[in-house]
Amino acid sequence: MRRGRTDEGKDQKTGIGQQGTLFFIAYSEWRASIPTRRKEVKTENRRLVGVAKTTKRQIESNDDELKYLDLAEAADAAGLENLVNTYRNARTIAEVLRAAGKAPHDLGLTDEAVQWMDTQLKAA
């Protein structure tokens, strides 16, 4: 005959006993860590959002620069270098075009591309 508790079946259902106690401790520790983990995840998420915004801006900037570089190459093929050589007193692409009596679109350029090229030449 067995002595002691007689409601062992109930222990298994309610989680009372060694296994239930271990699980409760594990759960309690996990639950207590949630605020700290939430803060860490939010911090990392904010950092990644910032990185994504910076990356997006850089990609847009690179796309614009590639567009202007393509236009500059096309304009050179259309005779921009010859115009720059002919109108040597000019200090900007805009001045060269005015002196030659040409509009930017005559060489496949846009006004923005001319401004960009002039800015690049001043910076060089």
C-alpha positions in Angstrom: 0.0 0.0 0.0 1.2 3.4 -0.9 1.3 6.3 1.6 1.4 10.0 0.9 -0.6 12.0 -1.5 -3.4 10.2 -3.3 -4.2 12.9 -5.8 -1.3 12.4 -8.2 -3.6 12.5 -11.3 -4.7 16.0 -10.3 -1.0 17.1 -10.1 -0.5 16.1 -13.7 -3.5 18.2 -14.8 -2.7 21.3 -12.8 1.0 21.3 -13.3 1.8 21.0 -9.7 5.0 19.2 -9.1 8.6 19.4 -10.3 7.8 19.7 -14.0 5.1 22.3 -13.5 7.3 24.4 -11.2 10.2 24.4 -13.7 7.9 25.5 -16.5 6.4 28.2 -14.3 9.9 29.5 -13.5 10.9 29.5 -17.1 7.7 31.3 -18.1 8.2 33.9 -15.3 11.8 34.6 -16.4 10.7 34.9 -20.0 7.8 37.1 -19.2 10.0 39.4 -17.1 12.4 39.8 -20.0 9.8 41.1 -22.4 10.2 44.9 -21.5 13.9 44.7 -22.0 13.6 42.7 -25.2 10.9 45.1 -26.5 13.2 48.1 -25.9 16.1 46.3 -27.7 14.0 45.4 -30.7 12.5 48.9 -30.9 16.0 50.4 -30.7 17.3 48.1 -33.5 14.2 48.8 -35.6 14.7 52.5 -35.3 18.3 52.1 -36.3 17.4 50.0 -39.3 14.7 52.5 -40.4 17.3 55.2 -40.3 19.7 53.1 -42.3 16.9 52.4 -44.8 16.1 56.1 -45.2 19.8 56.9 -45.7 20.2 54.1 -48.2 17.1 55.2 -50.1 18.4 58.8 -50.3 21.8 57.6 -51.5 20.2 55.3 -54.1 18.1 58.3 -55.4 21.2 60.5 -55.4 23.2 57.9 -57.4 20.3 57.4 -59.8 20.3 61.2 -60.5 24.0 61.3 -60.9 24.0 58.4 -63.3 21.2 60.1 -65.3 23.3 63.3 -65.5 26.4 61.4 -66.4 24.6 59.7 -69.3 23.3 63.0 -70.5 26.8 64.5 -70.3 28.2 61.7 -72.4 25.4 62.0 -75.0 25.9 65.8 -75.2 29.7 65.3 -75.7 28.9 63.0 -78.6 26.5 65.7 -79.9 29.4 68.2 -80.1 29.6 69.8 -76.6 33.3 69.4 -76.5 33.7 71.3 -79.8 31.5 74.1 -78.5 33.6 74.3 -75.3 36.7 74.4 -77.4 35.2 77.1 -79.7 33.9 79.4 -76.9 36.9 79.3 -74.6 36.1 82.5 -72.8 33.0 81.0 -71.3 33.3 79.7 -67.7 30.2 77.5 -67.6 28.4 75.1 -69.9 25.4 77.5 -69.7 27.6 80.3 -71.0 29.0 78.1 -73.8 25.5 77.3 -74.9 24.4 80.9 -74.8 27.5 82.0 -76.8 26.8 79.3 -79.4 23.1 80.3 -79.6 22.0 76.8 -78.6 19.5 75.5 -76.0 20.3 72.6 -73.7 17.8 70.4 -75.5 19.7 70.9 -78.8 22.5 68.7 -77.4 20.1 66.3 -75.6 20.5 68.1 -72.2 18.0 69.4 -69.7 18.4 72.7 -67.8 18.9 70.6 -64.7 21.7 68.7 -66.4 23.4 71.9 -67.4 23.2 73.2 -63.8 24.6 69.9 -62.5 27.5 69.9 -65.0 28.3 73.5 -64.1 28.3 72.6 -60.4 30.5 69.6 -61.1 33.0 71.8 -63.1 33.1 74.4 -60.3 33.8 71.7 -57.8 36.6 70.2 -59.8 
